[in-house]
Amino acid sequence: MKEKIEVLRQKFQSQMAEVSDDSRLEELRLSFMSKKGAIQDLMKELSQIPNDQKKEAGQLINAFKQEVQSKFDEKKVEIAALAEKLLLDATESYDESMPSACPTGSYHPITLIQRELEDIFESMGFDVEDYNEIVDDYHCFEALNIPKFHPARDMQDTYYLSTPNQLLKSHTSAAQNHIMKKYGPKLKESGRPIRAVFPGRCFRNEAIDACHENTFFQMEGVMIDKDISISNLIYFMKTMLSEVFEKDVTVRLRPGFFPFVEPGFELDIQCLICGGDGCPSCKNSGWLELCPCGMIHPNVLKHGGINTEENPFEYTGFAFGLGLTRLAMMKYGVKDIRVFNEGDINALSQFTSK
Ligand code: DAH
């Protein structure tokens, strides 16, 4: 039996060496392993072998069968790998050193202007803070000297949530109280002035058109210390706006009413397009309304834990609420506010930082 198996092994090996595709492999497999195959013939011969040699012969045949089977398995994998390599060689030729054609993303214009402003304010010693988009009535109104049922609440058509006392932030001023409580202790202990800006997304129930959106961005800022006056406010606003527009801007203050500042102002800049002579962009007035601001109301400072009942004017401060979306429209010449929220990549990818 041993010799027969050896002869068959030689035959198998030489035939296997010639095989290079699946169909030839299958043919060979059948000729050895099928019911009419060579190994089955060996099995048949077992009956003619003397009983005392049967066991050994049977084991030899089985071992050979396993050997043949594993050679088939190996060959199958080999053929598949070869086929894949041939396919890759035929289809894929690429040059690793070529520049990628994959488009890179770009920053949203609001992000660009926000970052630019953050850099400018940081260079003037301001901290940059973040705040929630869902706020409560106290922070959005009461702490800002807007009591319940005060008509000033009508200035903002607010989205109230179904959870009691919660609403979508209608202005970034809602973070003022939090900032005062966070930085107040340092102001009192070490005399470090509070200087912080806090950009954020705001929501109001506006009818949407080219100038109004229900979702927009503001950047609020406060500075609180001893002896802070309107001159400090004007200085910081003028410096910041000159940086943003990369030219010296002329500003003016007009009275404006906001319950959380006293006095309150509208800050205008002289029209950058006509230089103040009057043009369609400034509705022929020569001025553009840019940023409401004012001296923080004593009640707001009290709510923030800055001043006490006994010493209600120890610290003073200014606050401003810059319309980031509006600023982005002016800086980039965007005429329709809806561009910012529509998510049209073609439109939004055109903006770059300075
Ligand atoms: N929060 C006001 C609004 O969204 C804007 C504002 C006005 C902010 C005066 C201020 C301020 O900080 O002093 O309408």
Residues whose N, C-alpha, C, O or C-beta is under 5 A from the ligand:
A	BS01	DAH	S170 H171 S173 F258 V261 P292 C293 G294 A319 F320 G321
